[in-house]
Amino acid sequence: MGNASWVDLLLEPRGIRAIYGEDPPTLTAVDLHDLVLHRDGPRATLRLDLAQFPRKPPKKWADQGFNVVQVQLTLVDVQHLSIAGWSTHATLDLEINRTDEVLSLRTKNGPVILSIDARWLVLSHLQAYRRFP
């Protein structure tokens, strides 16, 4: 990906930039909760926990003791998708690149092998919660 962040590939990155500022989170060691496929679009939505919590979280998050940010990334106009493997604990490194008009999301390791090519990447949901050790 070079110096570009996956945040730069989002259709609308303002929400996550407001939370993380100049220090965008990586897609390394994310915890994948689910992958939902929609025929409308067609779309694929990944719900995952980011490994990095913002240095200066919103006051309401800090007040509630939240320590994990969960996002939903939706790939729109899916042109290719393949998945192999699934697990109750899917900690993965994801990589997203753009070549011309196509975004490619790939897993780099972990129990799930995922490959999705699509036209658009949307941050469809952003929330935080408290994970207990």
ABEGO torsion letter per residue (X at the ends): XEABBAAAABABAAAAAAAAEABBBBABGBBBABBBBBABOBBBBBBBBBABBBABBBAAAAAAGBABBBBBBBBBGBABBBBBEBBABBBBBBBBBBBEABBBBBBABEABBBBBBBABBBBABBBBBBBBX
